[in-house]
Amino acid sequence: MEGAVVDPGGDIDLILAAVEKKAVKLVKILLTHGHLDHVGATAELAAQFGIPVEGPHIDESSLIAQLPQQCVMFGSPPVQPFTPDRWLEQGDTVSFGKQEMEVLHCPGHTMGHVVFFHRGDKLALVGDVLFRGSIGRTDLPGGNHAQLLSSIRNRLWPLGDDITFISGHGPRSTFGIERKHNPFVGDKVL
């Protein structure tokens, strides 16, 4: 019953309640990218449990270093700075308990965004790359619309239409549903 927290943006009390309810032993934190709403509670949670932080890709280092400015920009209380214990690359794997997930570097929403993919469960944790009916925004520093579309089409779609994904915001979907209906990156848009 070892587990990892993915993208702890805040709401530590909710995270801790879920961990307690499921009787999970937290052993690491996994990060998809460096935006405040995905990393805001990282330092506090890592310190509280004495666990390592893995991810995102090193191209997020400047974004994570700018957490104090992100707090000011979004009117958030200050958060503790941190440096991940391990930067992730395309093709790496992360593991916890008996689980292993593949790492896909999917830049576009941010330069160093990564996706975590569990092949056996046909499950992808996509952060802010893809949403049900939408895609991640690319108007913030480091965003690149063409690169985001390429990441989705060349890194996610080849995994298969039957892959369920959990995004950083909103409901689950599958790659197949998005290929049919997503107005930004569906097959009809090609």
PyMOL CGO cylinders between C-alpha atoms (Angstrom):
from pymol import cmd
from pymol.cgo import CYLINDER

trace = [
    CYLINDER, 0.00, 0.00, 0.00, 2.73, 2.45, -0.95, 0.3, 1, 1, 1, 1, 1, 1,
    CYLINDER, 2.73, 2.45, -0.95, 1.62, 5.40, -3.01, 0.3, 1, 1, 1, 1, 1, 1,
    CYLINDER, 1.62, 5.40, -3.01, 2.62, 8.65, -4.62, 0.3, 1, 1, 1, 1, 1, 1,
    CYLINDER, 2.62, 8.65, -4.62, 0.93, 12.03, -4.75, 0.3, 1, 1, 1, 1, 1, 1,
    CYLINDER, 0.93, 12.03, -4.75, 0.81, 13.55, -8.22, 0.3, 1, 1, 1, 1, 1, 1,
    CYLINDER, 0.81, 13.55, -8.22, 0.82, 17.35, -8.56, 0.3, 1, 1, 1, 1, 1, 1,
    CYLINDER, 0.82, 17.35, -8.56, 0.04, 18.50, -5.01, 0.3, 1, 1, 1, 1, 1, 1,
    CYLINDER, 0.04, 18.50, -5.01, -0.96, 22.06, -5.81, 0.3, 1, 1, 1, 1, 1, 1,
    CYLINDER, -0.96, 22.06, -5.81, -2.49, 22.74, -2.43, 0.3, 1, 1, 1, 1, 1, 1,
    CYLINDER, -2.49, 22.74, -2.43, -5.31, 21.41, -0.26, 0.3, 1, 1, 1, 1, 1, 1,
    CYLINDER, -5.31, 21.41, -0.26, -2.94, 19.41, 1.91, 0.3, 1, 1, 1, 1, 1, 1,
    CYLINDER, -2.94, 19.41, 1.91, -5.77, 18.57, 4.30, 0.3, 1, 1, 1, 1, 1, 1,
    CYLINDER, -5.77, 18.57, 4.30, -7.71, 16.89, 1.46, 0.3, 1, 1, 1, 1, 1, 1,
    CYLINDER, -7.71, 16.89, 1.46, -4.60, 14.99, 0.34, 0.3, 1, 1, 1, 1, 1, 1,
    CYLINDER, -4.60, 14.99, 0.34, -3.89, 13.80, 3.87, 0.3, 1, 1, 1, 1, 1, 1,
    CYLINDER, -3.89, 13.80, 3.87, -7.53, 12.76, 4.38, 0.3, 1, 1, 1, 1, 1, 1,
    CYLINDER, -7.53, 12.76, 4.38, -7.42, 10.67, 1.19, 0.3, 1, 1, 1, 1, 1, 1,
    CYLINDER, -7.42, 10.67, 1.19, -4.12, 9.08, 2.21, 0.3, 1, 1, 1, 1, 1, 1,
    CYLINDER, -4.12, 9.08, 2.21, -5.51, 8.22, 5.64, 0.3, 1, 1, 1, 1, 1, 1,
    CYLINDER, -5.51, 8.22, 5.64, -8.81, 6.90, 4.27, 0.3, 1, 1, 1, 1, 1, 1,
    CYLINDER, -8.81, 6.90, 4.27, -7.01, 4.55, 1.87, 0.3, 1, 1, 1, 1, 1, 1,
    CYLINDER, -7.01, 4.55, 1.87, -4.31, 3.67, 4.45, 0.3, 1, 1, 1, 1, 1, 1,
    CYLINDER, -4.31, 3.67, 4.45, -1.58, 4.47, 1.93, 0.3, 1, 1, 1, 1, 1, 1,
    CYLINDER, -1.58, 4.47, 1.93, 2.05, 5.04, 2.90, 0.3, 1, 1, 1, 1, 1, 1,
    CYLINDER, 2.05, 5.04, 2.90, 3.29, 8.01, 0.88, 0.3, 1, 1, 1, 1, 1, 1,
    CYLINDER, 3.29, 8.01, 0.88, 6.72, 7.32, -0.59, 0.3, 1, 1, 1, 1, 1, 1,
    CYLINDER, 6.72, 7.32, -0.59, 7.14, 10.06, -3.21, 0.3, 1, 1, 1, 1, 1, 1,
    CYLINDER, 7.14, 10.06, -3.21, 5.71, 13.05, -5.02, 0.3, 1, 1, 1, 1, 1, 1,
    CYLINDER, 5.71, 13.05, -5.02, 5.44, 13.07, -8.82, 0.3, 1, 1, 1, 1, 1, 1,
    CYLINDER, 5.44, 13.07, -8.82, 5.18, 16.35, -10.72, 0.3, 1, 1, 1, 1, 1, 1,
    CYLINDER, 5.18, 16.35, -10.72, 3.94, 16.86, -14.28, 0.3, 1, 1, 1, 1, 1, 1,
    CYLINDER, 3.94, 16.86, -14.28, 4.95, 20.52, -14.53, 0.3, 1, 1, 1, 1, 1, 1,
    CYLINDER, 4.95, 20.52, -14.53, 5.90, 23.59, -12.52, 0.3, 1, 1, 1, 1, 1, 1,
    CYLINDER, 5.90, 23.59, -12.52, 2.76, 25.72, -12.37, 0.3, 1, 1, 1, 1, 1, 1,
    CYLINDER, 2.76, 25.72, -12.37, 1.75, 26.79, -8.87, 0.3, 1, 1, 1, 1, 1, 1,
    CYLINDER, 1.75, 26.79, -8.87, -1.58, 24.95, -8.97, 0.3, 1, 1, 1, 1, 1, 1,
    CYLINDER, -1.58, 24.95, -8.97, 0.35, 21.69, -9.48, 0.3, 1, 1, 1, 1, 1, 1,
    CYLINDER, 0.35, 21.69, -9.48, 3.33, 22.18, -7.16, 0.3, 1, 1, 1, 1, 1, 1,
    CYLINDER, 3.33, 22.18, -7.16, 2.25, 24.64, -4.45, 0.3, 1, 1, 1, 1, 1, 1,
    CYLINDER, 2.25, 24.64, -4.45, 2.16, 22.07, -1.63, 0.3, 1, 1, 1, 1, 1, 1,
    CYLINDER, 2.16, 22.07, -1.63, 5.17, 20.05, -2.79, 0.3, 1, 1, 1, 1, 1, 1,
    CYLINDER, 5.17, 20.05, -2.79, 7.81, 21.34, -0.37, 0.3, 1, 1, 1, 1, 1, 1,
    CYLINDER, 7.81, 21.34, -0.37, 5.51, 21.16, 2.65, 0.3, 1, 1, 1, 1, 1, 1,
    CYLINDER, 5.51, 21.16, 2.65, 4.31, 17.64, 1.84, 0.3, 1, 1, 1, 1, 1, 1,
    CYLINDER, 4.31, 17.64, 1.84, 7.83, 16.39, 1.04, 0.3, 1, 1, 1, 1, 1, 1,
    CYLINDER, 7.83, 16.39, 1.04, 9.14, 17.76, 4.33, 0.3, 1, 1, 1, 1, 1, 1,
    CYLINDER, 9.14, 17.76, 4.33, 6.23, 16.41, 6.36, 0.3, 1, 1, 1, 1, 1, 1,
    CYLINDER, 6.23, 16.41, 6.36, 6.68, 12.86, 5.05, 0.3, 1, 1, 1, 1, 1, 1,
    CYLINDER, 6.68, 12.86, 5.05, 10.41, 12.95, 4.30, 0.3, 1, 1, 1, 1, 1, 1,
    CYLINDER, 10.41, 12.95, 4.30, 9.78, 11.79, 0.74, 0.3, 1, 1, 1, 1, 1, 1,
    CYLINDER, 9.78, 11.79, 0.74, 11.51, 12.56, -2.56, 0.3, 1, 1, 1, 1, 1, 1,
    CYLINDER, 11.51, 12.56, -2.56, 10.12, 14.65, -5.40, 0.3, 1, 1, 1, 1, 1, 1,
    CYLINDER, 10.12, 14.65, -5.40, 10.43, 13.26, -8.93, 0.3, 1, 1, 1, 1, 1, 1,
    CYLINDER, 10.43, 13.26, -8.93, 9.74, 15.33, -12.01, 0.3, 1, 1, 1, 1, 1, 1,
    CYLINDER, 9.74, 15.33, -12.01, 9.06, 17.21, -14.01, 0.3, 1, 1, 1, 1, 1, 1,
    CYLINDER, 9.06, 17.21, -14.01, 11.59, 17.55, -16.86, 0.3, 1, 1, 1, 1, 1, 1,
    CYLINDER, 11.59, 17.55, -16.86, 14.60, 19.81, -16.19, 0.3, 1, 1, 1, 1, 1, 1,
    CYLINDER, 14.60, 19.81, -16.19, 13.17, 22.36, -18.63, 0.3, 1, 1, 1, 1, 1, 1,
    CYLINDER, 13.17, 22.36, -18.63, 10.82, 23.29, -15.75, 0.3, 1, 1, 1, 1, 1, 1,
    CYLINDER, 10.82, 23.29, -15.75, 13.67, 24.38, -13.47, 0.3, 1, 1, 1, 1, 1, 1,
    CYLINDER, 13.67, 24.38, -13.47, 13.24, 28.09, -14.19, 0.3, 1, 1, 1, 1, 1, 1,
    CYLINDER, 13.24, 28.09, -14.19, 9.47, 27.88, -13.73, 0.3, 1, 1, 1, 1, 1, 1,
    CYLINDER, 9.47, 27.88, -13.73, 9.85, 26.15, -10.37, 0.3, 1, 1, 1, 1, 1, 1,
    CYLINDER, 9.85, 26.15, -10.37, 12.48, 28.71, -9.36, 0.3, 1, 1, 1, 1, 1, 1,
    CYLINDER, 12.48, 28.71, -9.36, 9.88, 31.40, -10.08, 0.3, 1, 1, 1, 1, 1, 1,
    CYLINDER, 9.88, 31.40, -10.08, 7.35, 30.06, -7.57, 0.3, 1, 1, 1, 1, 1, 1,
    CYLINDER, 7.35, 30.06, -7.57, 7.56, 33.24, -5.45, 0.3, 1, 1, 1, 1, 1, 1,
    CYLINDER, 7.56, 33.24, -5.45, 6.63, 35.31, -8.53, 0.3, 1, 1, 1, 1, 1, 1,
    CYLINDER, 6.63, 35.31, -8.53, 3.83, 32.88, -9.42, 0.3, 1, 1, 1, 1, 1, 1,
    CYLINDER, 3.83, 32.88, -9.42, 2.39, 33.34, -5.91, 0.3, 1, 1, 1, 1, 1, 1,
    CYLINDER, 2.39, 33.34, -5.91, 2.38, 37.12, -6.36, 0.3, 1, 1, 1, 1, 1, 1,
    CYLINDER, 2.38, 37.12, -6.36, 0.96, 36.89, -9.90, 0.3, 1, 1, 1, 1, 1, 1,
    CYLINDER, 0.96, 36.89, -9.90, -1.95, 34.67, -8.81, 0.3, 1, 1, 1, 1, 1, 1,
    CYLINDER, -1.95, 34.67, -8.81, -2.52, 36.29, -5.40, 0.3, 1, 1, 1, 1, 1, 1,
    CYLINDER, -2.52, 36.29, -5.40, -1.59, 33.11, -3.55, 0.3, 1, 1, 1, 1, 1, 1,
    CYLINDER, -1.59, 33.11, -3.55, 0.07, 32.90, -0.15, 0.3, 1, 1, 1, 1, 1, 1,
    CYLINDER, 0.07, 32.90, -0.15, 3.82, 32.24, -0.41, 0.3, 1, 1, 1, 1, 1, 1,
    CYLINDER, 3.82, 32.24, -0.41, 4.92, 28.61, -0.75, 0.3, 1, 1, 1, 1, 1, 1,
    CYLINDER, 4.92, 28.61, -0.75, 8.19, 26.97, 0.21, 0.3, 1, 1, 1, 1, 1, 1,
    CYLINDER, 8.19, 26.97, 0.21, 10.72, 26.65, -2.62, 0.3, 1, 1, 1, 1, 1, 1,
    CYLINDER, 10.72, 26.65, -2.62, 12.08, 23.24, -3.57, 0.3, 1, 1, 1, 1, 1, 1,
    CYLINDER, 12.08, 23.24, -3.57, 14.27, 21.46, -6.06, 0.3, 1, 1, 1, 1, 1, 1,
    CYLINDER, 14.27, 21.46, -6.06, 13.14, 18.04, -7.29, 0.3, 1, 1, 1, 1, 1, 1,
    CYLINDER, 13.14, 18.04, -7.29, 15.29, 15.13, -6.17, 0.3, 1, 1, 1, 1, 1, 1,
    CYLINDER, 15.29, 15.13, -6.17, 15.09, 13.71, -9.69, 0.3, 1, 1, 1, 1, 1, 1,
    CYLINDER, 15.09, 13.71, -9.69, 14.41, 15.44, -12.99, 0.3, 1, 1, 1, 1, 1, 1,
    CYLINDER, 14.41, 15.44, -12.99, 12.68, 13.18, -15.51, 0.3, 1, 1, 1, 1, 1, 1,
    CYLINDER, 12.68, 13.18, -15.51, 13.38, 12.51, -19.19, 0.3, 1, 1, 1, 1, 1, 1,
    CYLINDER, 13.38, 12.51, -19.19, 11.45, 10.92, -22.03, 0.3, 1, 1, 1, 1, 1, 1,
    CYLINDER, 11.45, 10.92, -22.03, 11.65, 7.14, -21.55, 0.3, 1, 1, 1, 1, 1, 1,
    CYLINDER, 11.65, 7.14, -21.55, 12.35, 7.20, -17.80, 0.3, 1, 1, 1, 1, 1, 1,
    CYLINDER, 12.35, 7.20, -17.80, 10.19, 5.23, -15.42, 0.3, 1, 1, 1, 1, 1, 1,
    CYLINDER, 10.19, 5.23, -15.42, 8.96, 6.05, -11.94, 0.3, 1, 1, 1, 1, 1, 1,
    CYLINDER, 8.96, 6.05, -11.94, 7.96, 3.44, -9.41, 0.3, 1, 1, 1, 1, 1, 1,
    CYLINDER, 7.96, 3.44, -9.41, 6.29, 3.17, -6.04, 0.3, 1, 1, 1, 1, 1, 1,
    CYLINDER, 6.29, 3.17, -6.04, 5.09, 0.04, -4.28, 0.3, 1, 1, 1, 1, 1, 1,
    CYLINDER, 5.09, 0.04, -4.28, 4.58, -2.54, -7.03, 0.3, 1, 1, 1, 1, 1, 1,
    CYLINDER, 4.58, -2.54, -7.03, 3.64, 0.10, -9.62, 0.3, 1, 1, 1, 1, 1, 1,
    CYLINDER, 3.64, 0.10, -9.62, 5.79, 1.38, -12.45, 0.3, 1, 1, 1, 1, 1, 1,
    CYLINDER, 5.79, 1.38, -12.45, 4.87, 4.21, -14.79, 0.3, 1, 1, 1, 1, 1, 1,
    CYLINDER, 4.87, 4.21, -14.79, 6.50, 5.37, -17.99, 0.3, 1, 1, 1, 1, 1, 1,
    CYLINDER, 6.50, 5.37, -17.99, 7.48, 9.02, -18.40, 0.3, 1, 1, 1, 1, 1, 1,
    CYLINDER, 7.48, 9.02, -18.40, 6.58, 10.87, -21.59, 0.3, 1, 1, 1, 1, 1, 1,
    CYLINDER, 6.58, 10.87, -21.59, 8.05, 14.33, -22.15, 0.3, 1, 1, 1, 1, 1, 1,
    CYLINDER, 8.05, 14.33, -22.15, 5.11, 16.31, -23.61, 0.3, 1, 1, 1, 1, 1, 1,
    CYLINDER, 5.11, 16.31, -23.61, 6.12, 19.96, -23.97, 0.3, 1, 1, 1, 1, 1, 1,
    CYLINDER, 6.12, 19.96, -23.97, 3.71, 22.63, -25.14, 0.3, 1, 1, 1, 1, 1, 1,
    CYLINDER, 3.71, 22.63, -25.14, 1.68, 23.70, -22.10, 0.3, 1, 1, 1, 1, 1, 1,
    CYLINDER, 1.68, 23.70, -22.10, 5.08, 24.25, -20.50, 0.3, 1, 1, 1, 1, 1, 1,
    CYLINDER, 5.08, 24.25, -20.50, 8.55, 23.37, -21.79, 0.3, 1, 1, 1, 1, 1, 1,
    CYLINDER, 8.55, 23.37, -21.79, 9.21, 20.54, -19.36, 0.3, 1, 1, 1, 1, 1, 1,
    CYLINDER, 9.21, 20.54, -19.36, 5.76, 19.01, -18.93, 0.3, 1, 1, 1, 1, 1, 1,
    CYLINDER, 5.76, 19.01, -18.93, 5.71, 15.23, -18.47, 0.3, 1, 1, 1, 1, 1, 1,
    CYLINDER, 5.71, 15.23, -18.47, 2.93, 12.64, -18.54, 0.3, 1, 1, 1, 1, 1, 1,
    CYLINDER, 2.93, 12.64, -18.54, 2.89, 9.48, -16.41, 0.3, 1, 1, 1, 1, 1, 1,
    CYLINDER, 2.89, 9.48, -16.41, 1.62, 6.36, -18.18, 0.3, 1, 1, 1, 1, 1, 1,
    CYLINDER, 1.62, 6.36, -18.18, 0.70, 3.02, -16.60, 0.3, 1, 1, 1, 1, 1, 1,
    CYLINDER, 0.70, 3.02, -16.60, 0.65, 0.56, -19.48, 0.3, 1, 1, 1, 1, 1, 1,
    CYLINDER, 0.65, 0.56, -19.48, -0.96, -2.32, -17.54, 0.3, 1, 1, 1, 1, 1, 1,
    CYLINDER, -0.96, -2.32, -17.54, -3.89, -0.21, -16.33, 0.3, 1, 1, 1, 1, 1, 1,
    CYLINDER, -3.89, -0.21, -16.33, -4.12, 1.71, -19.61, 0.3, 1, 1, 1, 1, 1, 1,
    CYLINDER, -4.12, 1.71, -19.61, -4.07, 4.93, -17.61, 0.3, 1, 1, 1, 1, 1, 1,
    CYLINDER, -4.07, 4.93, -17.61, -2.30, 8.23, -18.29, 0.3, 1, 1, 1, 1, 1, 1,
    CYLINDER, -2.30, 8.23, -18.29, -1.89, 11.09, -15.83, 0.3, 1, 1, 1, 1, 1, 1,
    CYLINDER, -1.89, 11.09, -15.83, -1.64, 13.98, -18.28, 0.3, 1, 1, 1, 1, 1, 1,
    CYLINDER, -1.64, 13.98, -18.28, -1.47, 17.08, -16.08, 0.3, 1, 1, 1, 1, 1, 1,
    CYLINDER, -1.47, 17.08, -16.08, -2.48, 20.06, -18.23, 0.3, 1, 1, 1, 1, 1, 1,
    CYLINDER, -2.48, 20.06, -18.23, -1.60, 18.66, -21.66, 0.3, 1, 1, 1, 1, 1, 1,
    CYLINDER, -1.60, 18.66, -21.66, -5.09, 17.40, -22.52, 0.3, 1, 1, 1, 1, 1, 1,
    CYLINDER, -5.09, 17.40, -22.52, -8.58, 17.79, -21.08, 0.3, 1, 1, 1, 1, 1, 1,
    CYLINDER, -8.58, 17.79, -21.08, -11.95, 16.34, -21.96, 0.3, 1, 1, 1, 1, 1, 1,
    CYLINDER, -11.95, 16.34, -21.96, -12.96, 18.49, -24.91, 0.3, 1, 1, 1, 1, 1, 1,
    CYLINDER, -12.96, 18.49, -24.91, -9.95, 20.80, -24.70, 0.3, 1, 1, 1, 1, 1, 1,
    CYLINDER, -9.95, 20.80, -24.70, -6.17, 21.13, -24.46, 0.3, 1, 1, 1, 1, 1, 1,
    CYLINDER, -6.17, 21.13, -24.46, -3.79, 22.95, -22.14, 0.3, 1, 1, 1, 1, 1, 1,
    CYLINDER, -3.79, 22.95, -22.14, -3.36, 26.67, -22.53, 0.3, 1, 1, 1, 1, 1, 1,
    CYLINDER, -3.36, 26.67, -22.53, -0.25, 27.88, -24.28, 0.3, 1, 1, 1, 1, 1, 1,
    CYLINDER, -0.25, 27.88, -24.28, -0.41, 31.63, -23.62, 0.3, 1, 1, 1, 1, 1, 1,
    CYLINDER, -0.41, 31.63, -23.62, 1.69, 31.53, -20.43, 0.3, 1, 1, 1, 1, 1, 1,
    CYLINDER, 1.69, 31.53, -20.43, 5.51, 31.79, -20.51, 0.3, 1, 1, 1, 1, 1, 1,
    CYLINDER, 5.51, 31.79, -20.51, 7.02, 28.63, -22.00, 0.3, 1, 1, 1, 1, 1, 1,
    CYLINDER, 7.02, 28.63, -22.00, 3.84, 27.64, -23.80, 0.3, 1, 1, 1, 1, 1, 1,
    CYLINDER, 3.84, 27.64, -23.80, 3.94, 26.63, -27.44, 0.3, 1, 1, 1, 1, 1, 1,
    CYLINDER, 3.94, 26.63, -27.44, 0.71, 25.72, -29.25, 0.3, 1, 1, 1, 1, 1, 1,
    CYLINDER, 0.71, 25.72, -29.25, 2.27, 23.79, -32.16, 0.3, 1, 1, 1, 1, 1, 1,
    CYLINDER, 2.27, 23.79, -32.16, 4.49, 21.86, -29.75, 0.3, 1, 1, 1, 1, 1, 1,
    CYLINDER, 4.49, 21.86, -29.75, 1.49, 20.96, -27.56, 0.3, 1, 1, 1, 1, 1, 1,
    CYLINDER, 1.49, 20.96, -27.56, -0.45, 19.61, -30.55, 0.3, 1, 1, 1, 1, 1, 1,
    CYLINDER, -0.45, 19.61, -30.55, 2.62, 17.62, -31.60, 0.3, 1, 1, 1, 1, 1, 1,
    CYLINDER, 2.62, 17.62, -31.60, 3.03, 16.16, -28.10, 0.3, 1, 1, 1, 1, 1, 1,
    CYLINDER, 3.03, 16.16, -28.10, -0.58, 15.00, -28.05, 0.3, 1, 1, 1, 1, 1, 1,
    CYLINDER, -0.58, 15.00, -28.05, -0.56, 13.54, -31.55, 0.3, 1, 1, 1, 1, 1, 1,
    CYLINDER, -0.56, 13.54, -31.55, 2.93, 12.00, -31.45, 0.3, 1, 1, 1, 1, 1, 1,
    CYLINDER, 2.93, 12.00, -31.45, 3.27, 10.91, -27.81, 0.3, 1, 1, 1, 1, 1, 1,
    CYLINDER, 3.27, 10.91, -27.81, -0.28, 10.30, -26.55, 0.3, 1, 1, 1, 1, 1, 1,
    CYLINDER, -0.28, 10.30, -26.55, -2.37, 9.10, -29.50, 0.3, 1, 1, 1, 1, 1, 1,
    CYLINDER, -2.37, 9.10, -29.50, 0.04, 6.22, -30.35, 0.3, 1, 1, 1, 1, 1, 1,
    CYLINDER, 0.04, 6.22, -30.35, -0.64, 4.73, -26.90, 0.3, 1, 1, 1, 1, 1, 1,
    CYLINDER, -0.64, 4.73, -26.90, -4.12, 3.70, -28.09, 0.3, 1, 1, 1, 1, 1, 1,
    CYLINDER, -4.12, 3.70, -28.09, -7.71, 4.85, -28.16, 0.3, 1, 1, 1, 1, 1, 1,
    CYLINDER, -7.71, 4.85, -28.16, -8.56, 2.73, -25.11, 0.3, 1, 1, 1, 1, 1, 1,
    CYLINDER, -8.56, 2.73, -25.11, -6.29, 4.70, -22.76, 0.3, 1, 1, 1, 1, 1, 1,
    CYLINDER, -6.29, 4.70, -22.76, -8.17, 6.49, -20.00, 0.3, 1, 1, 1, 1, 1, 1,
    CYLINDER, -8.17, 6.49, -20.00, -6.61, 9.75, -18.89, 0.3, 1, 1, 1, 1, 1, 1,
    CYLINDER, -6.61, 9.75, -18.89, -6.85, 11.86, -15.78, 0.3, 1, 1, 1, 1, 1, 1,
    CYLINDER, -6.85, 11.86, -15.78, -6.10, 15.51, -16.36, 0.3, 1, 1, 1, 1, 1, 1,
    CYLINDER, -6.10, 15.51, -16.36, -5.09, 18.15, -13.87, 0.3, 1, 1, 1, 1, 1, 1,
    CYLINDER, -5.09, 18.15, -13.87, -8.55, 19.72, -14.09, 0.3, 1, 1, 1, 1, 1, 1,
    CYLINDER, -8.55, 19.72, -14.09, -11.92, 18.27, -14.98, 0.3, 1, 1, 1, 1, 1, 1,
    CYLINDER, -11.92, 18.27, -14.98, -13.37, 14.84, -15.70, 0.3, 1, 1, 1, 1, 1, 1,
    CYLINDER, -13.37, 14.84, -15.70, -11.70, 11.75, -17.11, 0.3, 1, 1, 1, 1, 1, 1,
    CYLINDER, -11.70, 11.75, -17.11, -11.90, 10.77, -20.74, 0.3, 1, 1, 1, 1, 1, 1,
    CYLINDER, -11.90, 10.77, -20.74, -10.17, 8.43, -23.18, 0.3, 1, 1, 1, 1, 1, 1,
    CYLINDER, -10.17, 8.43, -23.18, -7.82, 9.17, -26.03, 0.3, 1, 1, 1, 1, 1, 1,
    CYLINDER, -7.82, 9.17, -26.03, -10.33, 7.58, -28.39, 0.3, 1, 1, 1, 1, 1, 1,
    CYLINDER, -10.33, 7.58, -28.39, -13.12, 9.93, -27.33, 0.3, 1, 1, 1, 1, 1, 1,
    CYLINDER, -13.12, 9.93, -27.33, -10.82, 12.93, -27.71, 0.3, 1, 1, 1, 1, 1, 1,
    CYLINDER, -10.82, 12.93, -27.71, -9.64, 11.79, -31.14, 0.3, 1, 1, 1, 1, 1, 1,
    CYLINDER, -9.64, 11.79, -31.14, -13.29, 11.71, -32.23, 0.3, 1, 1, 1, 1, 1, 1,
    CYLINDER, -13.29, 11.71, -32.23, -14.65, 14.81, -30.51, 0.3, 1, 1, 1, 1, 1, 1,
    CYLINDER, -14.65, 14.81, -30.51, -11.93, 17.18, -29.29, 0.3, 1, 1, 1, 1, 1, 1,
    CYLINDER, -11.93, 17.18, -29.29, -12.26, 20.40, -31.34, 0.3, 1, 1, 1, 1, 1, 1,
    CYLINDER, -12.26, 20.40, -31.34, -8.58, 21.28, -30.84, 0.3, 1, 1, 1, 1, 1, 1,
    CYLINDER, -8.58, 21.28, -30.84, -6.76, 18.03, -31.53, 0.3, 1, 1, 1, 1, 1, 1,
    CYLINDER, -6.76, 18.03, -31.53, -9.29, 15.50, -32.76, 0.3, 1, 1, 1, 1, 1, 1,
    CYLINDER, -9.29, 15.50, -32.76, -8.69, 13.58, -35.98, 0.3, 1, 1, 1, 1, 1, 1,
    CYLINDER, -8.69, 13.58, -35.98, -11.15, 15.84, -37.85, 0.3, 1, 1, 1, 1, 1, 1,
    CYLINDER, -11.15, 15.84, -37.85, -8.90, 18.84, -37.13, 0.3, 1, 1, 1, 1, 1, 1,
    CYLINDER, -8.90, 18.84, -37.13, -5.92, 17.36, -38.96, 0.3, 1, 1, 1, 1, 1, 1,
]
cmd.load_cgo(trace, "trace")
